[in-house]
């Protein structure tokens, strides 16, 4: 089985990101009620996953790099939690 070159893989990833961007823009014009936020977050999570796996090359890296990426997301989650707790307690 022939593997895909790095350039072709990057172009396919970019094409997928552009399709997800078009989906995000189309979603902005559709009223889904309370599901708008959930759909937008799902699309953005898919974009982030594509960027992490292919552009940042986490897919083929060792476990130490995965640990560093997970640590960054852990600290980001802490920052979001603290920011939201501050935001929710203000009047």
Backbone as CSV, one residue per row, in Angstrom:
resi,resn,N_x,N_y,N_z,CA_x,CA_y,CA_z,C_x,C_y,C_z
1,UNK,0.838,-1.173,0.000,0.000,0.000,0.000,0.887,1.242,0.000
2,UNK,0.621,2.149,-0.884,1.439,3.344,-1.033,0.984,4.419,-0.047
3,UNK,1.942,5.013,0.672,1.586,6.050,1.629,1.476,7.407,0.924
4,UNK,0.732,8.296,1.537,0.505,9.635,0.987,1.690,10.514,1.365
5,UNK,2.124,11.349,0.439,3.236,12.249,0.739,2.805,13.307,1.747
6,UNK,3.787,13.944,2.344,3.502,14.961,3.364,2.758,16.147,2.771
7,UNK,3.097,16.529,1.549,2.415,17.656,0.910,0.958,17.329,0.642
8,UNK,0.694,16.134,0.145,-0.682,15.732,-0.121,-1.481,15.635,1.168
9,UNK,-0.843,15.139,2.232,-1.520,15.039,3.524,-1.872,16.424,4.056
10,UNK,-0.946,17.373,3.915,-1.224,18.740,4.356,-2.326,19.384,3.529
11,UNK,-2.336,19.123,2.231,-3.384,19.686,1.381,-4.751,19.081,1.698
12,UNK,-4.793,17.789,1.974,-6.052,17.160,2.367,-6.548,17.696,3.710
13,UNK,-5.632,17.885,4.632,-6.000,18.450,5.927,-6.510,19.876,5.773
14,UNK,-5.842,20.661,4.944,-6.289,22.030,4.704,-7.666,22.039,4.044
15,UNK,-7.902,21.128,3.118,-9.211,21.032,2.489,-10.298,20.678,3.494
16,UNK,-9.983,19.765,4.404,-10.950,19.407,5.448,-11.219,20.596,6.366
17,UNK,-10.177,21.350,6.696,-10.359,22.534,7.536,-11.201,23.597,6.833
18,UNK,-11.004,23.755,5.537,-11.810,24.717,4.782,-13.265,24.273,4.692
19,UNK,-13.505,22.974,4.557,-14.884,22.470,4.564,-15.543,22.699,5.915
20,UNK,-14.802,22.478,6.985,-15.353,22.739,8.315,-15.594,24.226,8.540
21,UNK,-14.753,25.079,7.955,-14.975,26.519,8.022,-16.262,26.893,7.303
22,UNK,-16.476,26.318,6.111,-17.716,26.591,5.362,-18.928,26.099,6.154
23,UNK,-18.786,24.966,6.824,-19.876,24.459,7.658,-20.160,25.393,8.833
24,UNK,-19.114,25.953,9.423,-19.287,26.909,10.512,-20.009,28.163,10.035
25,UNK,-19.637,28.656,8.868,-20.286,29.850,8.320,-21.743,29.554,7.990
26,UNK,-22.013,28.391,7.405,-23.391,28.024,7.095,-24.210,27.868,8.367
27,UNK,-23.598,27.362,9.418,-24.290,27.183,10.693,-24.693,28.522,11.312
28,UNK,-23.921,29.562,11.017,-24.235,30.879,11.571,-25.558,31.421,11.025
29,UNK,-25.966,30.941,9.855,-27.204,31.422,9.238,-28.405,30.519,9.517
30,UNK,-28.186,29.418,10.201,-29.262,28.479,10.521,-29.580,28.580,12.002
31,UNK,-30.867,28.690,12.325,-31.272,28.782,13.725,-31.600,27.388,14.247
32,UNK,-30.732,26.864,15.071,-30.948,25.558,15.683,-31.405,25.669,17.129
33,UNK,-31.671,26.884,17.549,-32.093,27.093,18.932,-30.937,26.859,19.890
34,UNK,-31.183,26.059,20.922,-30.114,25.827,21.915,-28.980,24.944,21.402
35,UNK,-29.156,24.334,20.233,-28.122,23.443,19.711,-27.073,24.170,18.881
36,UNK,-27.234,25.469,18.667,-26.238,26.233,17.907,-24.864,26.176,18.561
37,UNK,-24.839,26.388,19.854,-23.561,26.410,20.575,-22.915,25.024,20.543
38,UNK,-23.716,23.993,20.756,-23.173,22.640,20.763,-22.619,22.262,19.380
39,UNK,-23.303,22.648,18.333,-22.826,22.346,16.980,-21.545,23.116,16.680
40,UNK,-21.493,24.384,17.065,-20.295,25.191,16.809,-19.093,24.656,17.587
41,UNK,-19.304,24.249,18.813,-18.207,23.707,19.612,-17.743,22.366,19.046
42,UNK,-18.661,21.552,18.554,-18.287,20.271,17.944,-17.439,20.481,16.691
43,UNK,-17.837,21.447,15.869,-17.065,21.733,14.663,-15.686,22.268,15.024
44,UNK,-15.618,23.149,16.010,-14.312,23.693,16.394,-13.427,22.622,17.038
45,UNK,-14.021,21.679,17.744,-13.233,20.574,18.309,-12.668,19.693,17.193
46,UNK,-13.456,19.475,16.147,-12.962,18.696,15.005,-11.815,19.428,14.315
47,UNK,-11.927,20.756,14.183,-10.832,21.533,13.589,-9.574,21.445,14.447
48,UNK,-9.739,21.574,15.747,-8.587,21.500,16.647,-7.927,20.127,16.580
49,UNK,-8.735,19.081,16.484,-8.185,17.727,16.386,-7.388,17.537,15.099
50,UNK,-7.902,18.060,13.993,-7.162,17.974,12.733,-5.829,18.714,12.815
51,UNK,-5.849,19.883,13.408,-4.621,20.679,13.535,-3.610,19.965,14.424
52,UNK,-4.086,19.424,15.548,-3.185,18.725,16.459,-2.575,17.480,15.824
53,UNK,-3.406,16.680,15.185,-2.926,15.408,14.672,-2.051,15.540,13.438
54,UNK,-2.395,16.454,12.534,-1.692,16.489,11.258,-0.712,17.657,11.130
55,UNK,-1.150,18.880,11.432,-0.241,20.008,11.271,0.823,20.028,12.362
56,UNK,0.449,19.697,13.592,1.434,19.656,14.672,2.124,18.294,14.761
57,UNK,1.729,17.361,13.931,2.329,16.035,13.789,2.337,15.230,15.087
58,UNK,1.262,15.327,15.849,1.173,14.532,17.077,0.866,13.074,16.783
59,UNK,0.286,12.815,15.633,-0.131,11.458,15.311,1.035,10.477,15.292
60,UNK,2.170,10.893,14.791,3.307,9.994,14.698,4.372,10.226,15.751
61,UNK,4.088,11.044,16.742,5.117,11.378,17.734,5.070,10.414,18.912
62,UNK,6.098,10.521,19.753,6.178,9.624,20.905,5.273,10.105,22.038
63,UNK,5.203,9.325,23.076,4.266,9.590,24.185,4.647,10.822,25.010
64,UNK,5.910,11.200,25.019,6.319,12.388,25.766,5.719,13.645,25.142
65,UNK,5.669,13.695,23.830,5.051,14.836,23.150,3.558,14.853,23.415
66,UNK,2.913,13.681,23.422,1.490,13.610,23.752,1.245,14.108,25.187
67,UNK,2.154,13.765,26.090,2.019,14.214,27.473,2.142,15.732,27.571
68,UNK,3.059,16.318,26.811,3.224,17.773,26.810,1.973,18.453,26.258
69,UNK,1.386,17.911,25.201,0.159,18.482,24.645,-1.001,18.345,25.630
70,UNK,-1.107,17.206,26.284,-2.174,16.998,27.267,-2.014,17.939,28.461
71,UNK,-0.778,18.179,28.856,-0.524,19.109,29.959,-0.965,20.524,29.589
72,UNK,-0.706,20.926,28.366,-1.163,22.236,27.913,-2.677,22.351,27.952
73,UNK,-3.376,21.302,27.528,-4.837,21.331,27.591,-5.354,21.289,29.019
74,UNK,-4.643,20.608,29.897,-5.029,20.581,31.308,-4.974,21.985,31.908
75,UNK,-3.885,22.706,31.636,-3.767,24.066,32.154,-4.780,25.009,31.496
76,UNK,-5.071,24.791,30.246,-6.098,25.586,29.579,-7.461,25.353,30.224
77,UNK,-7.759,24.107,30.573,-9.019,23.799,31.246,-9.085,24.469,32.615
78,UNK,-7.973,24.492,33.336,-7.943,25.181,34.632,-8.204,26.669,34.446
79,UNK,-7.577,27.269,33.431,-7.797,28.701,33.193,-9.244,28.989,32.828
80,UNK,-9.860,28.157,31.997,-11.268,28.341,31.652,-12.157,28.192,32.879
81,UNK,-11.882,27.194,33.701,-12.692,26.965,34.896,-12.592,28.145,35.855
82,UNK,-11.400,28.656,36.081,-11.248,29.799,36.976,-11.882,31.058,36.391
83,UNK,-11.748,31.250,35.101,-12.358,32.421,34.465,-13.880,32.342,34.530
84,UNK,-14.425,31.155,34.284,-15.884,31.012,34.336,-16.406,31.148,35.760
85,UNK,-15.664,30.668,36.733,-16.117,30.823,38.118,-16.112,32.293,38.519
86,UNK,-15.144,33.057,38.033,-15.123,34.487,38.292,-16.270,35.185,37.569
87,UNK,-16.500,34.801,36.334,-17.557,35.418,35.537,-18.952,35.125,36.112
88,UNK,-19.168,33.896,36.571,-20.476,33.505,37.066,-20.807,34.101,38.429
89,UNK,-19.808,34.523,39.193,-20.078,35.088,40.516,-20.213,36.598,40.497
90,UNK,-20.016,37.240,39.362,-20.183,38.696,39.284,-21.635,39.059,39.042
91,UNK,-22.023,40.234,39.517,-23.406,40.689,39.357,-23.536,41.642,38.217
